[in-house]
Amino acid sequence: MRIIILSRKASLYSTRRLTQAARKRGHTVRVMNPLDFTMVLSTRNPEIYYRGRKLSPLPDAVIPRIGSSITFFGLAVVRQFEMMGVYCLNESNAIARSRDKLRALQLLSRSEEIGVPATAMARKPDYARRMLTHVGGAPALVKLLQGAQGAGVVIVDSKQSFDSVIDAFHAIGQNILIQSFVKEAHGSDIRAFVVGRKVVAAMTRRAIEGEFRSNVHLGGTARRARLSPEYRRAAVAAARRMGLAVAGVDMLASEEGPMILEVNSSPGLQAIERSSQVDVAAAVIAYVERNARPGRTGDKVGK
């Protein structure tokens, strides 16, 4: 197969591992920067160029690794490939759903299979100050809708600190949501790596002392997790609800069962491969082999 990985750097761990796994299985792989594409539209004749040259032949499959900072243009590139009948592992609409945190939670909350923490959002400061009562009071989490990898997340432990945070974010025109704080999670969360209809690897991430965010790049630690069927079902259901064939599903262990925090459409491989000792990259490429067909996209989740 001819596979394109959309990534800004071939040296990134996840990109490098996917490239290695694909080549090991006999595929031809090119890593292409999404920002180097040009898209041309005309009636029934979409074209795509890379670094000024028409891309030919077209690949059999595209694996999007679209960073949050280039979401708009990156999704346009994925859509262009879709219009041209190229199989995309995660389709553009599914990636867009997962990147909009509020939209994602709205979709997840509609399913009886999926639990989400109590969440509220308001635009006007006067109404925003009342949100704390809707999520059970302090402590609570205030999140920027555009935040990623733990950035733009603040914990508030009183009404006074909440009001200060709300005022600061609104002063710079940021959209925010507030979410209940699950105390029984004790500063840890679970990342389940979903490929198709199964969890292929999972890890528990724990925050360092004095930090509530468990992200590994913020100093948190990760270890292999063995998930119960309940948590596996919740992770797969969340990925399917987003329409994602491959996803990193972040969950909290609460007294009410698994609570979905976020569904990541470009989950990193480094921490989960090292902690779980699972060849996640090979599982992703094997899924592409089984499901890549002209005109088919990743939202039609296979096995």
NUVO-406433 format. One record per residue (C-alpha): residue number from 1; residue in one letter; x, y, z. Coordinates in steps of 0.001 Angstrom, whole numbers, plus 500000, padded with zeros to 6 digits. Example, Ala and Ser with C-alpha at 12.3 -4.5 7.8 and 13.67 -1.06 7.14 Angstrom:
2
<node num="1" residuo="a" X="512300" Y="495500" Z="507800"/>
<node num="2" residuo="s" X="513670" Y="498940" Z="507140"/>
//
This chain:
303
<node num="1" residuo="m" X="500000" Y="500000" Z="500000"/>
<node num="2" residuo="r" X="500974" Y="503633" Z="499520"/>
<node num="3" residuo="i" X="500427" Y="505469" Z="502810"/>
<node num="4" residuo="i" X="500727" Y="509171" Z="503573"/>
<node num="5" residuo="i" X="501123" Y="510318" Z="507172"/>
<node num="6" residuo="l" X="500047" Y="513931" Z="507601"/>
<node num="7" residuo="s" X="502500" Y="515289" Z="510174"/>
<node num="8" residuo="r" X="504584" Y="518417" Z="510492"/>
<node num="9" residuo="k" X="507712" Y="516484" Z="511553"/>
<node num="10" residuo="a" X="508900" Y="513022" Z="510538"/>
<node num="11" residuo="s" X="511069" Y="512915" Z="513682"/>
<node num="12" residuo="l" X="508136" Y="513040" Z="516130"/>
<node num="13" residuo="y" X="507899" Y="509803" Z="518096"/>
<node num="14" residuo="s" X="504381" Y="508901" Z="516980"/>
<node num="15" residuo="t" X="505051" Y="509726" Z="513336"/>
<node num="16" residuo="r" X="508326" Y="507808" Z="513384"/>
<node num="17" residuo="r" X="506740" Y="504724" Z="514974"/>
<node num="18" residuo="l" X="503868" Y="504650" Z="512487"/>
<node num="19" residuo="t" X="506354" Y="504991" Z="509631"/>
<node num="20" residuo="q" X="508493" Y="502155" Z="511003"/>
<node num="21" residuo="a" X="505485" Y="499887" Z="511534"/>
<node num="22" residuo="a" X="504150" Y="500498" Z="508019"/>
<node num="23" residuo="r" X="507504" Y="499903" Z="506328"/>
<node num="24" residuo="k" X="508070" Y="496761" Z="508394"/>
<node num="25" residuo="r" X="504819" Y="495416" Z="506952"/>
<node num="26" residuo="g" X="505946" Y="496168" Z="503397"/>
<node num="27" residuo="h" X="504167" Y="499459" Z="502717"/>
<node num="28" residuo="t" X="505484" Y="502604" Z="501052"/>
<node num="29" residuo="v" X="505230" Y="505581" Z="503404"/>
<node num="30" residuo="r" X="505641" Y="509316" Z="502960"/>
<node num="31" residuo="v" X="505431" Y="511850" Z="505777"/>
<node num="32" residuo="m" X="503951" Y="515096" Z="504462"/>
<node num="33" residuo="n" X="503490" Y="518415" Z="506203"/>
<node num="34" residuo="p" X="499807" Y="519442" Z="505930"/>
<node num="35" residuo="l" X="500851" Y="523074" Z="505519"/>
<node num="36" residuo="d" X="502733" Y="522253" Z="502286"/>
<node num="37" residuo="f" X="499571" Y="521215" Z="500418"/>
<node num="38" residuo="t" X="497644" Y="523278" Z="497895"/>
<node num="39" residuo="m" X="494020" Y="522372" Z="497170"/>
<node num="40" residuo="v" X="492371" Y="523211" Z="493862"/>
<node num="41" residuo="l" X="488609" Y="523012" Z="493381"/>
<node num="42" residuo="s" X="486652" Y="522967" Z="490147"/>
<node num="43" residuo="t" X="483417" Y="521292" Z="489116"/>
<node num="44" residuo="r" X="483787" Y="517549" Z="489763"/>
<node num="45" residuo="n" X="487561" Y="517837" Z="489511"/>
<node num="46" residuo="p" X="489276" Y="518344" Z="492880"/>
<node num="47" residuo="e" X="493079" Y="518360" Z="492757"/>
<node num="48" residuo="i" X="495768" Y="518380" Z="495391"/>
<node num="49" residuo="y" X="499374" Y="519573" Z="495131"/>
<node num="50" residuo="y" X="502307" Y="519040" Z="497467"/>
<node num="51" residuo="r" X="505075" Y="521617" Z="497493"/>
<node num="52" residuo="g" X="503843" Y="522925" Z="494171"/>
<node num="53" residuo="r" X="503610" Y="519580" Z="492354"/>
<node num="54" residuo="k" X="500440" Y="517657" Z="491632"/>
<node num="55" residuo="l" X="500256" Y="514612" Z="493872"/>
<node num="56" residuo="s" X="500290" Y="511545" Z="491654"/>
<node num="57" residuo="p" X="499605" Y="508733" Z="492112"/>
<node num="58" residuo="l" X="497217" Y="509222" Z="494982"/>
<node num="59" residuo="p" X="497865" Y="507178" Z="498122"/>
<node num="60" residuo="d" X="495816" Y="504173" Z="499202"/>
<node num="61" residuo="a" X="495472" Y="505570" Z="502705"/>
<node num="62" residuo="v" X="496053" Y="508746" Z="504697"/>
<node num="63" residuo="i" X="496818" Y="508774" Z="508424"/>
<node num="64" residuo="p" X="496072" Y="512270" Z="509797"/>
<node num="65" residuo="r" X="498278" Y="513501" Z="512637"/>
<node num="66" residuo="i" X="496855" Y="517026" Z="512740"/>
<node num="67" residuo="g" X="498130" Y="519255" Z="515550"/>
<node num="68" residuo="s" X="495584" Y="521470" Z="517298"/>
<node num="69" residuo="s" X="497375" Y="524646" Z="516163"/>
<node num="70" residuo="i" X="496672" Y="523843" Z="512479"/>
<node num="71" residuo="t" X="493248" Y="522236" Z="512863"/>
<node num="72" residuo="f" X="491452" Y="524410" Z="510303"/>
<node num="73" residuo="f" X="493907" Y="523958" Z="507434"/>
<node num="74" residuo="g" X="494730" Y="520372" Z="508370"/>
<node num="75" residuo="l" X="491069" Y="519389" Z="508214"/>
<node num="76" residuo="a" X="490759" Y="521050" Z="504814"/>
<node num="77" residuo="v" X="493570" Y="518816" Z="503533"/>
<node num="78" residuo="v" X="491891" Y="515699" Z="504940"/>
<node num="79" residuo="r" X="488577" Y="516724" Z="503331"/>
<node num="80" residuo="q" X="490294" Y="517175" Z="499980"/>
<node num="81" residuo="f" X="491636" Y="513620" Z="500121"/>
<node num="82" residuo="e" X="488154" Y="512395" Z="501068"/>
<node num="83" residuo="m" X="486643" Y="514224" Z="498087"/>
<node num="84" residuo="m" X="489145" Y="512452" Z="495863"/>
<node num="85" residuo="g" X="488105" Y="509044" Z="497188"/>
<node num="86" residuo="v" X="491185" Y="508376" Z="499339"/>
<node num="87" residuo="y" X="490702" Y="506383" Z="502543"/>
<node num="88" residuo="c" X="491436" Y="508519" Z="505618"/>
<node num="89" residuo="l" X="491934" Y="506682" Z="508899"/>
<node num="90" residuo="n" X="490109" Y="509358" Z="510896"/>
<node num="91" residuo="e" X="487739" Y="511406" Z="508771"/>
<node num="92" residuo="s" X="487597" Y="515188" Z="508867"/>
<node num="93" residuo="n" X="484184" Y="515552" Z="510513"/>
<node num="94" residuo="a" X="485158" Y="513161" Z="513301"/>
<node num="95" residuo="i" X="488381" Y="515055" Z="514003"/>
<node num="96" residuo="a" X="486453" Y="518344" Z="514055"/>
<node num="97" residuo="r" X="483926" Y="516929" Z="516555"/>
<node num="98" residuo="s" X="486649" Y="515781" Z="518919"/>
<node num="99" residuo="r" X="488513" Y="519118" Z="518747"/>
<node num="100" residuo="d" X="485415" Y="521060" Z="519881"/>
<node num="101" residuo="k" X="485373" Y="520135" Z="523573"/>
<node num="102" residuo="l" X="481842" Y="521299" Z="524234"/>
<node num="103" residuo="r" X="480450" Y="519671" Z="521092"/>
<node num="104" residuo="a" X="482205" Y="516432" Z="522014"/>
<node num="105" residuo="l" X="480733" Y="516448" Z="525528"/>
<node num="106" residuo="q" X="477280" Y="517261" Z="524152"/>
<node num="107" residuo="l" X="477473" Y="514223" Z="521871"/>
<node num="108" residuo="l" X="478886" Y="511953" Z="524565"/>
<node num="109" residuo="s" X="476269" Y="512976" Z="527127"/>
<node num="110" residuo="r" X="473468" Y="511801" Z="524824"/>
<node num="111" residuo="s" X="474553" Y="508168" Z="525156"/>
<node num="112" residuo="e" X="473432" Y="505976" Z="528057"/>
<node num="113" residuo="e" X="476656" Y="503959" Z="527674"/>
<node num="114" residuo="i" X="478884" Y="506935" Z="528425"/>
<node num="115" residuo="g" X="479333" Y="508932" Z="531629"/>
<node num="116" residuo="v" X="480666" Y="512496" Z="531587"/>
<node num="117" residuo="p" X="481438" Y="514860" Z="534476"/>
<node num="118" residuo="a" X="478843" Y="517563" Z="535147"/>
<node num="119" residuo="t" X="479729" Y="520422" Z="532787"/>
<node num="120" residuo="a" X="478417" Y="523944" Z="532245"/>
<node num="121" residuo="m" X="479131" Y="526774" Z="529818"/>
<node num="122" residuo="a" X="477907" Y="530357" Z="529541"/>
<node num="123" residuo="r" X="479145" Y="533269" Z="527474"/>
<node num="124" residuo="k" X="478161" Y="536334" Z="529517"/>
<node num="125" residuo="p" X="480151" Y="536858" Z="532740"/>
<node num="126" residuo="d" X="477040" Y="537394" Z="534882"/>
<node num="127" residuo="y" X="475682" Y="533984" Z="533875"/>
<node num="128" residuo="a" X="479117" Y="532367" Z="533928"/>
<node num="129" residuo="r" X="479481" Y="533198" Z="537617"/>
<node num="130" residuo="r" X="476471" Y="530997" Z="538335"/>
<node num="131" residuo="m" X="477945" Y="527948" Z="536619"/>
<node num="132" residuo="l" X="479695" Y="526749" Z="539756"/>
<node num="133" residuo="t" X="476378" Y="525786" Z="541324"/>
<node num="134" residuo="h" X="475519" Y="523601" Z="538303"/>
<node num="135" residuo="v" X="478569" Y="521355" Z="538726"/>
<node num="136" residuo="g" X="478356" Y="520790" Z="542470"/>
<node num="137" residuo="g" X="480450" Y="523700" Z="543730"/>
<node num="138" residuo="a" X="484175" Y="524004" Z="544426"/>
<node num="139" residuo="p" X="486607" Y="522495" Z="543796"/>
<node num="140" residuo="a" X="485939" Y="522518" Z="540064"/>
<node num="141" residuo="l" X="487869" Y="522713" Z="536804"/>
<node num="142" residuo="v" X="487775" Y="525666" Z="534418"/>
<node num="143" residuo="k" X="488850" Y="524757" Z="530883"/>
<node num="144" residuo="l" X="489581" Y="526720" Z="527742"/>
<node num="145" residuo="l" X="487711" Y="525198" Z="524815"/>
<node num="146" residuo="q" X="490859" Y="525486" Z="522698"/>
<node num="147" residuo="g" X="493255" Y="524020" Z="525262"/>
<node num="148" residuo="a" X="495308" Y="520857" Z="524648"/>
<node num="149" residuo="q" X="497658" Y="518565" Z="526609"/>
<node num="150" residuo="g" X="496611" Y="520060" Z="529933"/>
<node num="151" residuo="a" X="497170" Y="523677" Z="528879"/>
<node num="152" residuo="g" X="494322" Y="526047" Z="529639"/>
<node num="153" residuo="v" X="492988" Y="524038" Z="532604"/>
<node num="154" residuo="v" X="492667" Y="525685" Z="536025"/>
<node num="155" residuo="i" X="491363" Y="524268" Z="539288"/>
<node num="156" residuo="v" X="489308" Y="526625" Z="541463"/>
<node num="157" residuo="d" X="488772" Y="525858" Z="545119"/>
<node num="158" residuo="s" X="486379" Y="528647" Z="546123"/>
<node num="159" residuo="k" X="483725" Y="530992" Z="544751"/>
<node num="160" residuo="q" X="486199" Y="533871" Z="544980"/>
<node num="161" residuo="s" X="488913" Y="532126" Z="542961"/>
<node num="162" residuo="f" X="486299" Y="531008" Z="540423"/>
<node num="163" residuo="d" X="485085" Y="534584" Z="539912"/>
<node num="164" residuo="s" X="488676" Y="535784" Z="539429"/>
<node num="165" residuo="v" X="489416" Y="533114" Z="536820"/>
<node num="166" residuo="i" X="486143" Y="533803" Z="534983"/>
<node num="167" residuo="d" X="486886" Y="537533" Z="534844"/>
<node num="168" residuo="a" X="490435" Y="536929" Z="533576"/>
<node num="169" residuo="f" X="489397" Y="534566" Z="530790"/>
<node num="170" residuo="h" X="486501" Y="536733" Z="529660"/>
<node num="171" residuo="a" X="488740" Y="539802" Z="529615"/>
<node num="172" residuo="i" X="490835" Y="538170" Z="526876"/>
<node num="173" residuo="g" X="487805" Y="536889" Z="524962"/>
<node num="174" residuo="q" X="488227" Y="533185" Z="525707"/>
<node num="175" residuo="n" X="485410" Y="530635" Z="525624"/>
<node num="176" residuo="i" X="485464" Y="528441" Z="528709"/>
<node num="177" residuo="l" X="483562" Y="525638" Z="530342"/>
<node num="178" residuo="i" X="483468" Y="524515" Z="533952"/>
<node num="179" residuo="q" X="483487" Y="520898" Z="535004"/>
<node num="180" residuo="s" X="483002" Y="519050" Z="538263"/>
<node num="181" residuo="f" X="486154" Y="517837" Z="540002"/>
<node num="182" residuo="v" X="486163" Y="514077" Z="540624"/>
<node num="183" residuo="k" X="487899" Y="513871" Z="544001"/>
<node num="184" residuo="e" X="488018" Y="510083" Z="544165"/>
<node num="185" residuo="a" X="490287" Y="509984" Z="541086"/>
<node num="186" residuo="h" X="493102" Y="511268" Z="543358"/>
<node num="187" residuo="g" X="494971" Y="513094" Z="540604"/>
<node num="188" residuo="s" X="495057" Y="510187" Z="538169"/>
<node num="189" residuo="d" X="493274" Y="509359" Z="534939"/>
<node num="190" residuo="i" X="493143" Y="506558" Z="532406"/>
<node num="191" residuo="r" X="494112" Y="506753" Z="528742"/>
<node num="192" residuo="a" X="492614" Y="503980" Z="526622"/>
<node num="193" residuo="f" X="493947" Y="503639" Z="523092"/>
<node num="194" residuo="v" X="491099" Y="502530" Z="520849"/>
<node num="195" residuo="v" X="491648" Y="501019" Z="517411"/>
<node num="196" residuo="g" X="488449" Y="500080" Z="515626"/>
<node num="197" residuo="r" X="486197" Y="498341" Z="518103"/>
<node num="198" residuo="k" X="488727" Y="497387" Z="520744"/>
<node num="199" residuo="v" X="491073" Y="498875" Z="523314"/>
<node num="200" residuo="v" X="494560" Y="497764" Z="522253"/>
<node num="201" residuo="a" X="496423" Y="499378" Z="525166"/>
<node num="202" residuo="a" X="495716" Y="501386" Z="528307"/>
<node num="203" residuo="m" X="497672" Y="503291" Z="530916"/>
<node num="204" residuo="t" X="497017" Y="505028" Z="534197"/>
<node num="205" residuo="r" X="498569" Y="508493" Z="534464"/>
<node num="206" residuo="r" X="499237" Y="510046" Z="537852"/>
<node num="207" residuo="a" X="500051" Y="513695" Z="538498"/>
<node num="208" residuo="i" X="503164" Y="514743" Z="540390"/>
<node num="209" residuo="e" X="502723" Y="516091" Z="543899"/>
<node num="210" residuo="g" X="501196" Y="519562" Z="543876"/>
<node num="211" residuo="e" X="499805" Y="519174" Z="540350"/>
<node num="212" residuo="f" X="496263" Y="518089" Z="539462"/>
<node num="213" residuo="r" X="496910" Y="517484" Z="535743"/>
<node num="214" residuo="s" X="498201" Y="513994" Z="535039"/>
<node num="215" residuo="n" X="499648" Y="514639" Z="531557"/>
<node num="216" residuo="v" X="503000" Y="512864" Z="531193"/>
<node num="217" residuo="h" X="504644" Y="515856" Z="529478"/>
<node num="218" residuo="l" X="503832" Y="517879" Z="532622"/>
<node num="219" residuo="g" X="505807" Y="515453" Z="534765"/>
<node num="220" residuo="g" X="503104" Y="512879" Z="535431"/>
<node num="221" residuo="t" X="503927" Y="509183" Z="535534"/>
<node num="222" residuo="a" X="502346" Y="506418" Z="533478"/>
<node num="223" residuo="r" X="501956" Y="502707" Z="534105"/>
<node num="224" residuo="r" X="500153" Y="499888" Z="532357"/>
<node num="225" residuo="a" X="496456" Y="499576" Z="533155"/>
<node num="226" residuo="r" X="494246" Y="496510" Z="532945"/>
<node num="227" residuo="l" X="490755" Y="497760" Z="532264"/>
<node num="228" residuo="s" X="487563" Y="496079" Z="533326"/>
<node num="229" residuo="p" X="484960" Y="495318" Z="530636"/>
<node num="230" residuo="e" X="482955" Y="498347" Z="531823"/>
<node num="231" residuo="y" X="485835" Y="500733" Z="531131"/>
<node num="232" residuo="r" X="486665" Y="499094" Z="527813"/>
<node num="233" residuo="r" X="483062" Y="499401" Z="526657"/>
<node num="234" residuo="a" X="482957" Y="503072" Z="527680"/>
<node num="235" residuo="a" X="486169" Y="503870" Z="525777"/>
<node num="236" residuo="v" X="485035" Y="502133" Z="522586"/>
<node num="237" residuo="a" X="481579" Y="503737" Z="522825"/>
<node num="238" residuo="a" X="483153" Y="507205" Z="523186"/>
<node num="239" residuo="a" X="485399" Y="506731" Z="520150"/>
<node num="240" residuo="r" X="482477" Y="505462" Z="518081"/>
<node num="241" residuo="r" X="480294" Y="508348" Z="519218"/>
<node num="242" residuo="m" X="482893" Y="510713" Z="517768"/>
<node num="243" residuo="g" X="483147" Y="508611" Z="514602"/>
<node num="244" residuo="l" X="486863" Y="507985" Z="515187"/>
<node num="245" residuo="a" X="488534" Y="504761" Z="514075"/>
<node num="246" residuo="v" X="491605" Y="505520" Z="516198"/>
<node num="247" residuo="a" X="491344" Y="507539" Z="519399"/>
<node num="248" residuo="g" X="492894" Y="508170" Z="522770"/>
<node num="249" residuo="v" X="490053" Y="508212" Z="525281"/>
<node num="250" residuo="d" X="490769" Y="509903" Z="528622"/>
<node num="251" residuo="m" X="488671" Y="508714" Z="531555"/>
<node num="252" residuo="l" X="488376" Y="509164" Z="535288"/>
<node num="253" residuo="a" X="487508" Y="506382" Z="537702"/>
<node num="254" residuo="s" X="484572" Y="507760" Z="539708"/>
<node num="255" residuo="e" X="482150" Y="506295" Z="542227"/>
<node num="256" residuo="e" X="479606" Y="506187" Z="539390"/>
<node num="257" residuo="g" X="481931" Y="504356" Z="537004"/>
<node num="258" residuo="p" X="484029" Y="505639" Z="534097"/>
<node num="259" residuo="m" X="483718" Y="509343" Z="533311"/>
<node num="260" residuo="i" X="484926" Y="510439" Z="529868"/>
<node num="261" residuo="l" X="487013" Y="513612" Z="529918"/>
<node num="262" residuo="e" X="488167" Y="513855" Z="526321"/>
<node num="263" residuo="v" X="488470" Y="511915" Z="523081"/>
<node num="264" residuo="n" X="491721" Y="512646" Z="521241"/>
<node num="265" residuo="s" X="491839" Y="512150" Z="517470"/>
<node num="266" residuo="s" X="495666" Y="512232" Z="517248"/>
<node num="267" residuo="p" X="496733" Y="510394" Z="520403"/>
<node num="268" residuo="g" X="500431" Y="510180" Z="521142"/>
<node num="269" residuo="l" X="502105" Y="506779" Z="521094"/>
<node num="270" residuo="q" X="505206" Y="507317" Z="523209"/>
<node num="271" residuo="a" X="503847" Y="507108" Z="526761"/>
<node num="272" residuo="i" X="501332" Y="504359" Z="526053"/>
<node num="273" residuo="e" X="503748" Y="502140" Z="524131"/>
<node num="274" residuo="r" X="506399" Y="502453" Z="526817"/>
<node num="275" residuo="s" X="504057" Y="501911" Z="529747"/>
<node num="276" residuo="s" X="501951" Y="499125" Z="528229"/>
<node num="277" residuo="q" X="504717" Y="497413" Z="526205"/>
<node num="278" residuo="v" X="502182" Y="497082" Z="523363"/>
<node num="279" residuo="d" X="503146" Y="497752" Z="519737"/>
<node num="280" residuo="v" X="500336" Y="500257" Z="519209"/>
<node num="281" residuo="a" X="501764" Y="501508" Z="515911"/>
<node num="282" residuo="a" X="501544" Y="498001" Z="514429"/>
<node num="283" residuo="a" X="497914" Y="497729" Z="515580"/>
<node num="284" residuo="v" X="497086" Y="500998" Z="513792"/>
<node num="285" residuo="i" X="498731" Y="499905" Z="510544"/>
<node num="286" residuo="a" X="497035" Y="496497" Z="510705"/>
<node num="287" residuo="y" X="493692" Y="498298" Z="511020"/>
<node num="288" residuo="v" X="494485" Y="500412" Z="507951"/>
<node num="289" residuo="e" X="495318" Y="497233" Z="506008"/>
<node num="290" residuo="r" X="491972" Y="495662" Z="506902"/>
<node num="291" residuo="n" X="489841" Y="498711" Z="506192"/>
<node num="292" residuo="a" X="491420" Y="500887" Z="503495"/>
<node num="293" residuo="r" X="489152" Y="501009" Z="500460"/>
<node num="294" residuo="p" X="488659" Y="503730" Z="497839"/>
<node num="295" residuo="g" X="485833" Y="506034" Z="498884"/>
<node num="296" residuo="r" X="485731" Y="504699" Z="502422"/>
<node num="297" residuo="t" X="486590" Y="506859" Z="505422"/>
<node num="298" residuo="g" X="487421" Y="506087" Z="509006"/>
<node num="299" residuo="d" X="484038" Y="506996" Z="510470"/>
<node num="300" residuo="k" X="482680" Y="503707" Z="509129"/>
<node num="301" residuo="v" X="484500" Y="501970" Z="511940"/>
<node num="302" residuo="g" X="485626" Y="498448" Z="511128"/>
<node num="303" residuo="k" X="487228" Y="495750" Z="513216"/>
//
